[in-house]
């Protein structure tokens, strides 16, 4: 049954979804849309930050804010122990 299993997005897929689909096929986009749970690795936040730092990705807000605003991102814990979403 399509969409019955959770989905995990890698960094590229996360960026493509955030930009409206990008290089993802219609089947992949439908699978993401129908998944009961969509996961994003905490490493994706790190990789997004690196891409911004190297000038390979431009975001309208700081990387931590952008990742926190993604509907599938894990909570981000600051050094003070506070979580944000």
N, C-alpha and C positions, 0 to 999 in steps of 0.2 A: 504494500500500500504506500503510495507516494506521500512523503511528508511524515511518515510514522516514526522515523528515527531522528535523533538530534543531529545537528550539523555543526561542524567546527570550521570557522573561516580562518585562513591564513592571512597574513598582512596584505598581500596583493588583492585577495578577494574582498577583504574589508574595505580597502581603498576604492576598488571598483564599485562596490555596492554604494559606498558613500557618494560616488560621483554619478550615480544613476545606472550602473550596470556594467559599464566599460566592456571589457573583453569576455564577460561571462555570457554563456549561452542562455537562451530563453529557458531551457530545461533547468539549468543551474539556478537561475533567478526564481523560478517557480518552486524549486526544491527548498530554497532558503525561505521563501514566503510562506510555505506550508509546513515547515518544520515546527514541531512543538517547542523546541528549544534550539537556540542558536548560540554557540559558544565562540568566544574570541580569546586567543591566548594572551596572557599578560606580556609575552614577548612582543606582541604586535605594538603595544604602547612604546616599548623600548625602540623598536625598529622605526616607528613613525617619528620619534624624537631624533633618531640618527639621521633620517632622511631630511628632516627640517634643518638640522644643524649643518648638514653638508650642502644645503641649497638645492636638493633634488625634489623637495616637496614644499609647497607654500600653503599655509593654512591661515584662515582668517582670525584664529585665536591661538594661544599657546598650545603645544601638543598635548599636555596633560588635560587641558580643558576640552580639546577636541575629542580625545579618547574617552573621557568621562561622559561626554554627550552622546556617544554612540550607544544605541539601544541595547547592544549585545556586549558591551564592555564590562569587564569585572570591576568591582569597586576599587578605587585607587586609594591606597593608604599612604598618608604623608608621614614624614619622619616623626611627627608628633603623635602618630597613632590615630589621627582623625581619618575617617573614610569620606570619600566624596563619590557622587554618581553623576 
